[in-house]
Amino acid sequence: MYEATGQRRILVVEDEMSIRQVLCFFLKHQGFEVMAASNGLDAIRIIPDFQPHLIVLDLIMQPGSGWDVLHWLRANRLLPHIPVLVMSALVQLQEQMHGFEEGALEYLTKPTQPSVIVERVRALLALSTEQRTMLQHKRMDEQRKTLKRLSSFEIDEFAY
């Protein structure tokens, strides 16, 4: 379905125009072919024709959220073949855990430096499908352990 040679295609799905433009600029400058969508519905329409090698995905958008895109990708059996890097303002551990459970391989919170995003895109694209699956499970395990550790603290332990 996806060729191994040639320019790698990245789909940036972000509703904030300034963030979308900066990400596209940095990724294009690094040699990627980039297409942008301003919401989840547009992304779902673009994916079959553009066939991205990776998706940078915001979660909170309308119409069609990033969660909708993740569900669509899973329903169409495109995960983990198309790695998804979530970039969201949702910072709670439970939200991040949910992102990994829904198929994201990486979860970065906003604001994030564009250079960090480019670095993570390169790292994810270097992984095989099997390595992506293992990374996703590792991320979920790490999040579960952190949540368990945090929930085991007594309220008094956080008092000064």
Steps between C-alpha positions, in 0.01 A plus 500: 500500500786738582822516304829486689682748280446863421392791709319411823147640521383665820143608569470782754152519654473818705219753532716795608626652176823647644605166652406315181706741286807480724491120512458473125787745443738309729409160359530619138835659584615158623413339167157354570203528269235660717126541475284674758145461625324740734267241655435130535243473221742654250773261620277196448427622145870562425657182641389250230640707211804654671601175672714664769794318654425679829229723648557788743161529669335753727214354705264790567354619167164536334349367285658165564740473790835328513326225695272450199805470274658239730175300504476521120862387460442203728171407331677502164793297637753773426653491849790441569592512129456877507666628818318780678673769702243678715572861583237630738425751773345212696763445769332263750660156527160336447461687169849400391429137595178515298699633203736202513209260543338650189812439293736796540869412511615830643320761706650847528333778692466851363693715478781293350798628305473416128853354510383246762209402278727454198734285713210281617365471144839376379527253789152357442555465126820303566306229687355186346132414553602247767714759677211747488269248665758429770549875558126554535476222760801637684345850511173360635683298766699807607181707526322228700790477744508877543123517555516215750787666687317834512173346613675314782618824667306622798368857487722588801812410299441802278458745793790721601 
